[in-house]
Amino acid sequence: MTQLSCAEARALANDLLDGGLTTIERSDIFAHIATCATCPSLYRSLLAVRAALMAASPGSPPSTELRRKIAALIDRGPSG
């Protein structure tokens, strides 16, 4: 198991939501989320955004590019 930094975990966040990570990568990111002070709120925000997007357009999931842009906005925070 690899201990991830916040930047590494955030870089993998979209792939995690898309189901594109290996079992080891999933374990690494969930281990990070379980011990990090800041990343759990980011993960919850991404889940909420994904759910809202899916509810708005249940027949077509948002594009990977759109999810990446939203994640970048969340990473920047309110002052970004």
C-alpha positions as CSV (number, residue, x, y, z in Angstrom):
1,M,0.0,0.0,0.0
2,T,1.3,3.5,-0.9
3,Q,0.7,6.4,1.3
4,L,-0.8,9.2,-0.9
5,S,-0.4,12.9,-0.5
6,C,-3.4,15.1,-0.8
7,A,-2.4,16.2,-4.3
8,E,-2.0,12.5,-5.4
9,A,-5.4,11.6,-3.9
10,R,-7.1,14.6,-5.6
11,A,-5.5,13.6,-8.9
12,L,-7.2,10.2,-8.6
13,A,-10.6,11.5,-7.4
14,N,-12.3,11.5,-10.8
15,D,-11.0,8.1,-11.7
16,L,-12.3,6.8,-8.3
17,L,-15.8,8.1,-9.0
18,D,-15.6,6.7,-12.6
19,G,-14.6,3.3,-11.4
20,G,-11.3,3.6,-13.3
21,L,-8.9,2.7,-10.5
22,T,-7.2,-0.6,-9.7
23,T,-8.0,-2.3,-6.4
24,I,-4.7,-1.2,-5.0
25,E,-5.3,2.4,-6.1
26,R,-8.8,2.4,-4.5
27,S,-7.3,1.0,-1.3
28,D,-4.7,3.7,-1.3
29,I,-7.1,6.6,-1.9
30,F,-9.6,5.3,0.7
31,A,-6.8,4.9,3.2
32,H,-5.8,8.5,2.6
33,I,-9.4,9.8,2.9
34,A,-9.8,7.9,6.2
35,T,-6.8,9.7,7.7
36,C,-6.7,13.1,6.0
37,A,-8.2,16.3,7.6
38,T,-9.2,17.9,4.3
39,C,-9.8,15.3,1.6
40,P,-13.0,13.7,3.1
41,S,-14.9,17.0,2.5
42,L,-13.6,17.1,-1.1
43,Y,-14.7,13.5,-1.7
44,R,-18.2,14.3,-0.3
45,S,-18.4,17.4,-2.5
46,L,-17.5,15.4,-5.6
47,L,-20.1,12.8,-4.7
48,A,-22.7,15.5,-4.2
49,V,-21.8,17.2,-7.5
50,R,-21.9,13.8,-9.3
51,A,-25.3,13.0,-7.8
52,A,-26.7,16.4,-8.8
53,L,-25.4,16.1,-12.4
54,M,-26.9,12.6,-12.6
55,A,-30.2,13.8,-11.3
56,A,-30.3,16.7,-13.8
57,S,-29.6,14.4,-16.7
58,P,-30.2,10.8,-15.7
59,G,-29.9,9.5,-19.2
60,S,-26.5,10.8,-20.0
61,P,-23.7,11.0,-17.4
62,P,-21.6,14.1,-17.3
63,S,-18.4,14.0,-19.4
64,T,-15.1,13.3,-17.9
65,E,-13.9,16.7,-18.9
66,L,-16.9,18.4,-17.1
67,R,-16.2,16.4,-14.0
68,R,-12.5,17.4,-14.1
69,K,-13.4,21.1,-14.5
70,I,-15.8,20.9,-11.5
71,A,-13.2,19.1,-9.4
72,A,-10.7,21.8,-10.3
73,L,-13.2,24.5,-9.2
74,I,-13.7,22.6,-5.9
75,D,-10.0,22.3,-5.4
76,R,-9.6,26.1,-5.8
77,G,-12.2,26.7,-3.1
78,P,-14.4,29.8,-2.7
79,S,-11.5,32.3,-3.1
80,G,-10.3,30.7,-6.3
